[in-house]
Amino acid sequence: MLIPRPVLDGIVAGRVTLAFRRWDRPRASVGAMHRTAVGLVAIDAVDAVRVKDITAQDARDAGSASLKELLGFLRNRPGTIYRMRVRFAGPDPRVALREDAALDDATYAAIRERLARLDRASRHGPWTMEVLALIAANPARRAPDLAVIRGMETQPFKTDVRKLKELGLTESLEVGYLVSPRGRAYLDQTGAE
C-alpha cells in the first residue's frame, strides 16, 4: 500500500489515524505491518464501508483536506471501499540492523549461511557476494547501470538487492545503493571485494 509522504508524516505525528482504499478485495489485513519511508505502519482494523458512511472527520483523520478531496480520490477507482485504522509502530528494524557492524562469529556464520541459501535458490546462479562487491565499488550508482554490469534486467537485479537489504547488508538511496556498515563488516570479514 503506497502512502504519500505528507500522510506518513501525519501518521508518525498521530494526526492521521485512518486510510481509505478502493480494492476488488482487501489488500491489507489486521495486524499487518507495512514498511514505509518513515518506519513501520500498523494496520489495526480493516472494514468495508459505503461512500455515504464516510464523514468529514474521517477525511481529516485520513489526512485529506476535505471530504470532497477524499471522495474524489476514491471515486476514480473500482471496487469496494475499505477503511483502515493505522498507527505508527516504530522505526524500520532494518535501519538498526544495517548499522550493527559488530559481527560476532555466530552472526557472521548466520549471514554467510543465509547468503549461501540465496545463492542456492537463485535461478541465475550464485550472486550475493558479486552484488555486494558491485555495490561497494559503485556507491550511489543507478540500479539500471548496475544491472547492465551484471548482465541482468533491472527488476530482477532490484529484487536481489532487496534480499540483501532484508539482511541489513545494503541500503537504498534516492539513486542507487550503498553497502551498509553491517555489509561492510561482512565484506571485511570475508576478505571479499
N, C-alpha and C positions, 0 to 999 in steps of 0.2 A: 504494500500500500504506500504510494507516494504521498508525502505530506509536505506542502510548501514550507520554506524556512520560516516565514513570519508566524505560521501556525505552530511549528515546532517550538519556536521561542515562547509562544503563548502557553504551550503545554508545560514547558520547563518552569515558567513563572506561575503556573497554576490558574491562569486566566482562561485557558482553553481546556475544556473537560469533555467535549463531545466531538465526534467526527461523523460525517454523513457520506455515504457512498451509495451508488445505484449499481447493483450487480445482478446477474442472472441467478446467482446462488451466493450464500455468504462466503466471502473470501478472507474473513478474519474470524478467529474463534476466541471465546472467553478464555483468559489465562495466557494467551499468546503474548510474546514479547517481540516487538519489531525493532530492529536496529535502524537507527536514523543518524543523520548528521550531528545531532545533539546528544545522542545516547539512546538508551532503551525506552521505548514507549509501550506501556502495558495496555492490553485490552481487557477491561473489567466487565463489560456487558455488550451484547450484540442483539439488537431487536429489529425486526421488520416493522416499519411504520408507514402510515399513509401520509400523503402530502398535507392533507388538511389537519393532521395532528402535530405538525411541526410548528413551533411557536417562534416569535421574535426572540425570546430568551434563548431558545435552542440555537438559533442562528448566532447570537452573540457568544454563547458557550462554545460554538464551533469555530469562532474566530472570524465570522463573516461580519461585514459592516451592517448588513440588514437581512431581513427575511427574504426580500426580493433577490438579493445577491445570491444567497444560498439556494433558493429555488431555481434560479437561472442556471446555476452550476449543475444541479441535479436534473433539470429538465432536458438537457441535451444528451442524456444517456439512457439506454434501455435498461429494463429490469426492475427489480424490487428495490425500494429504498431501505437502507439499513442505518440505524443509529447506533453508534458505538460509544461507550463511556471509555475515555482514555485518560492516562496519567503518566507523568514522567516516572520512570522506575530506576533511574540512576545512569551512571556512565556506562558506555560500551566496555565490557570486560576485556575486549581485545586491546584497548588502549593501554591499560595497565600491563597486560601480558606482553605486549611488544616492547615496553620499556624495561621489562625484567630481564636484564642481561646476565644475572648471576645463575649460570647453568652448572648445577652440581652433576655428578656422574649419572644419577638416576634421571634427571631432567634431560640431559644430553642424550642418553640412551633412548628415552621415550620419544624425543623429537626424531632421532635417527630412525627408529622403528616406524614411526608414522610416515616419514618421508619414503621409506622403503615400501610401505604398503601402497602409498600413492603411485609410486613408480611401477609396482607390480600390477596395479589395477588399470594403468593407463593404456589406451588404445594405440598411442603413438610412442610407446617405449619409455624408458627412464627419462625423466625431465627435471626433477626437483632441484638438483644441485646446479644443473646448467642454467635454469631460470633464475635461481638465487644469484649466481655469479653474474649473469647477464644484467640483472637489475643493479647489482653492486657496481658494475663497470659503467652503467649508463643511468645514473640517477636522474629522475625527472624527465626522462625521455618518453615520448608518446607511445602508448601501447601498440598502435599500428606499426610503428617503426621497429619496436622490439619483436613483434610477431613476424615481420619480414625477416629479421635476422635469424629467428628460429625456424623459418620456413613454414609458418603456420598462418591460418586465418586469424583475424583479430579476436573474434569472440571466443574460440577455444583457448587462445592464449590468456585472455582475461579470466576465463573460468579457472585455469590453472593457477594464476596469480592469486585469485580469491581463496583457493585452498591453502596457499602459503600464508595468506593474511589471517585465516582462521586459526592458524598455529602461532600467530603473533610474530611471524618472521619478516613480513613486509608491511608497508603502509601505503595507502593510496594518497596521492597528491592531487591538486586540481588538474595538473597534467602529469601523467606518469606515476612512477612508484619510487619508493626508497626501500632499501633493506633496513629493517628496524634495528634498534640496539640489540634485541634478542637474536635477530637473524645474523647480525654482525658477529655476535659472540659465538653463535653456532658455526659460522664460516671459519672464524678464527680457530676454534677447537678442532675442526676437521682439517685445517690447513688448506682448505679449498679457496678457489677464486682465481 
